[in-house]
Amino acid sequence: MAKKKLNRFWALILILNPIASLALGLWVFSLPGTLGLVRWDSFYRLLVGLVLSLGLWAPVLWVVGRLFLRKRKWLAKIWGVGVAALSAAILAFTLGAWGYLIAQPMLKSGDKPPVLLVSSHSGAAMPDLTLAVWTKTPQQLTASLGSETEPTRSILSDSGRVHRLLFPKLQPERVYTYQLEGGESVSFRALPDIALEGSKPMKVVFSSDVHYGSSKSSAEKTTRMMDQWLSRKDEIDLFCLLGDITELGFMDSDWQDALDSLSPVFSQIPMISVIGNHDLLFQGYRHYLDYLHPEGRTSFEDLYRRVDIGPVHFLLLNAVWGTEDVSREQLAWLEAQLASIPKDHWKVVLSHAYYYASGSTFAGEPWYDNREMIRIFGPIFEKRGVDLVVSGHNHLLEVLEHAGVTYAVVGVMGAPLDTITYRSPASVWCRDVHGWMEVTWTAREATLQFFQWDGVPLFSQTLTK
């Protein structure tokens, strides 16, 4: 009787192997970003396939033993013990890996320092700014905010860990000072409205693909760039970070490294960002929403939004690998938003994934001129008069033009550089060097300037309305 029960137990373990692997596979492919991961990265395609096939190994070996070893009882017994041990190990590994991936986006390693984010906004008024802070211990935070011409006001966050301290009704170009409880005073300048008479031009810096947590990233060059931006904080109005902030977005330790590095600069220079494929990985978007979404949203569908700064309108898209996770709702939203913007205003689209781009073939896949992105988005951009489309993903600096739309690729904030073996027919200028792009906006002109990581100017181009 005991032997029968033991045999039934091992039979159950054997049956659970493919069931657990199938369930893990269904869960993994239900996550945003997985289709793009296996479509574009051959290493992860092999790894995912290997892990999901583990559930079949023990049942297949058991069938082999039953077919070929029945007459050799001693060998069949050893084989059976080995298959049972393998079956238990695979089941434990599958469940352990599943539990690990589920748990990681919920685990936080410590307090996150503040970053100053531009709130989602559409309309004539200027957007509010949000000071985003995350604390491991639930508490209520208070910040004081004032300027030379305005009395100091106290701003409270909601009790909890995800803190959003709203700085509303800021006057364009006015210098403000804020102070968190127990912290140092920090000054920043409110965003300009270039539609106002006498306004200075608006200067915006764009870069992408830092990959905090990767040993292959050029941390020294990233630091040199940020030191330059900080030294020019009175000149730079806004920073746009276009994804792949982390190497493994589901690991909070990578986000801790990222925010510890970014905060000294972007607690003083307002920032907007989009999510990248590495940030998104295995529900890493939950960390991103906690730390870098100005409204503290909780859903993957909250990752696209609009920010209007006077007559310059930023449409921030959720497109990380390509079109794999772009919903019909997002496309309808994009077209409706673009249609609502006056023709004489600036229309700027930001995303991590690129459209037209130079690049190279990687593991048999063309990492350049993304045909599906061009097919889906190109007609919308052209029909609705988009002026500038900026993305990262490819690790190079480039400006391209097609059908009246200017495209820029800026994935060079620290990640290993791409080799350029294919030059897009749309390319105007391209370099494989770390650096950034600055755009200086007036009501009628936008000057694009590209800089090497050490501040050396590389290229410039002017767009007009």
C-alpha angles and dihedrals in degrees: 000000000000090000091052091051090049091050091050090050093053091044089055091050089050092051092047092058098076092034092056092045091050092048091049090049093050090049094047093050091047089063120095112255099024095104090052091046094057092037097054107024117061093190093057090041089058093042095049091046091049094049093046092049093055091087091065098051100079095042091049092049090048090054090048090053093049092050102043109021105046093106094049101066099178092049091043089053093051089045091051093051090049092049090049092051092046091048092053092046093050092048091049091048093048094049091042093051091047092050091047093052092046093048100045098073088052096050118089121192101204149310116328119219120237128277125188110233132188111238123234108267144160124184145056099301122080118263122258121242123233127206105214119203132164123202126191091215115059109247144139116258126204127198128189116217128188148134137210091270100036130062118248114264130194119234121196129204123215113265111264140063101291105069124191112180107190119216101196135185097016117178114240115264093357116140113237133186125210133183129193117213108285093001136110124269114264125195129206137168120240118240118274125240105219090193090071118092111255094017118146117238117273115245118202127183121209128194139140149183106054094155097202108201095038118113089208096064121102099242093173093056091046090053092047091053094048092048089056093049091049092050087055097045091126089056102040114074102182142008123211115201110193105200144276089088089153135035096223109022095192091060111085091200089069090052090049090054091046097050094042087057099039099044099073089060104030097044083070103033115053114242140199123190145181127211124255133210093258091049091050096050115132095346094319086142087080089067090045092053091049095049110027110025109098094211096044094235122177108207133086087230090061091069096092119068146144131250121188119194104182108295093346111092121194119199108195111202132200099227113131111160099008133286096330095104100025107120128211087241091059092049091049090047092050094051092046092049094048091047090055095056118093114251093238092056126089116261114200124178120199126192139146097233116071132228112195110019143141119236142117143276112274120190089339095309124113108239093192139069096016101218097198093048089049093047095049102036104024096075091048092051092047096044094048098043101246110187103196135015116191126188143156129202095104109075100231142082116251145152120202137175132208131164094343096311121113117216127194130190116201108167094141110101093117112314120121109281123251123240111240110221097145123053114202115234086230093057118120098172134356138178134173097221136114114256145091146261126241124199120196112200131201125167091270107021139050117191116200115205125181122205135191117235091263093053098262110147113240111174142347138196133176127220121198135200 
